[in-house]
Amino acid sequence: MKKIILSVGVTSVSCALALVGCGGDDANPVQTPKDAAAEATVDSSIQDSGGETGPVDAAPDARETGPFDAGTDAAPPPPRVLLSMNNTATSELLVVELATAAKNSLVYPGSFGTTFSRGADPYVLEQKVDVVGKLDAREPWKVVSSWGVGLDDRKDGGDAYSDPLAVAVAGTKAYVARYTRNKLAVLDTTQTVDGGVPLASIDLSAFVQAADGDGLVEATFAFHVPSRHTLYVLLGGIDKGKVASDGYTLLCASTTPLLVAIDTNTDQIVAIPGAAGPGGSFTLAGYNPAFGAAGAASVYDAAGDRLLVLHAGCNTPLVDGGTGAVTRRIVEELKFAANGALQTKTLLDASASDFPVAFAYIGPNDALLGFGFGTEVRRWDPTQTTLGALIPNAPNSNAFAYAGSGAIVGTRTNFLDGGTSIDVVRVQVSDGGTQTLLTNPFKDNTGFIGGVEIWPPVR
């Protein structure tokens, strides 16, 4: 079974083109895990020579690129786009330098995977085969350490893979959120290992809600706030078995998403001040947090000390098993107080829009949202309650990243007589001005895009 991948960061978003089934505008496909395997192979420093390459501007303004910690005074690496292609038996990480369009690639086992690159180091998530790899920060097509994160907590009849979605680093520990399991895997990032084992795990099964028939918490995102030495984990809390008579449209249940706090000094679950949810967790207002690779459609805005969550929502059930109206399809803000208490606010109600597949937060007054599985990418001012204008000539709405200097980078699928081709494009948000960086750059172009990120991240 294939899976919808949805992800977001301060600068990145992604989503697989494959659905568990596609309905009309009211359809909420269940975000179910996707469907092996030689060792990863590196195609080192391959300069593209096959595709038609358009003019490439200079790299984005370095002032827009986030901090890079390589442990030395060396300059940061050049801005690159990390593109994940998921094929039948293997996946490919393609790394393209924005200034030159030079490319390098890493092919790894499994039919789906992506990257997660929010901190000082990028990671590759080999989701189908339960592997998390730390990538070289300067040459992010090379794995410097890897860990198996399958653990021992598969439920009877559950998915064969744990589906790691997010990596949150706190000091020398990395916490891995796994969508189809109820434990976090804890990695020792100081290790140089090939197929290492986690340092520990943290059990979140106490947060399975009584009405949640699938028995999973659906960990979709995690982030660390150093000033509070606290790791926060977003739990989807959906019932994947509650679907309409069409077999795939997610129906609203009485369960709710939860935010859980963990003290990173002790790795113990702690109560969020004033929170009334189970075990001191905080209850969210939306439903079905969008998930995926490059991290779930959520972002921690450190400057505003707030979490922004894109919820895909659900359909109200009808007595005949059919689907009613879409509800709880929102962008929700969880704002922290000085003591760590939280207050929720709905910033945008998108229930009248198509299925949300991408969310890129750029700044307090600027964000991008992708809808459906075409090219509907819209600007949105997070201080406003309505969507903004369409971006002309946008890349595929499920796979783009903000690259700085007012541009987004992503892929565009061209439907041709007898087949398709894929362009890697850079598009100006203001006027749709487009540069084609590469055409058909992957070793196998027949799969779907599982993630698009910029490394180093743009802040």
Beta strands, then each sheet from edge to edge (+ up, - down):
strand 1: 7-8
strand 2: 12-14
strand 3: 41-46
strand 4: 80-86
strand 5: 90-97
strand 6: 103-109
strand 7: 114-116
strand 8: 123-126
strand 9: 131-135
strand 10: 143-148
strand 11: 164-170
strand 12: 173-178
strand 13: 183-188
strand 14: 200-203
strand 15: 219-225
strand 16: 230-235
strand 17: 258-263
strand 18: 268-270
strand 19: 282-283
strand 20: 298-301
strand 21: 306-310
strand 22: 314-317
strand 23: 323-327
strand 24: 330-336
strand 25: 342-349
strand 26: 356-363
strand 27: 366-371
strand 28: 376-380
strand 29: 399-404
strand 30: 407-416
strand 31: 419-428
strand 32: 434-439
strand 33: 448-455
sheet 1: 1+ 2- 29+ 30- 31+ 32-
sheet 2: 3+ 6- 5+ 4- 33+
sheet 3: 7+ 8- 9+ 10-
sheet 4: 11+ 12- 13+ 14-
sheet 5: 15+ 16- 17+ 18-
sheet 6: 15+ 16- 17+ 19-
sheet 7: 20+ 21- 24+ 25-
sheet 8: 22+ 23-
sheet 9: 26+ 27- 28+
end
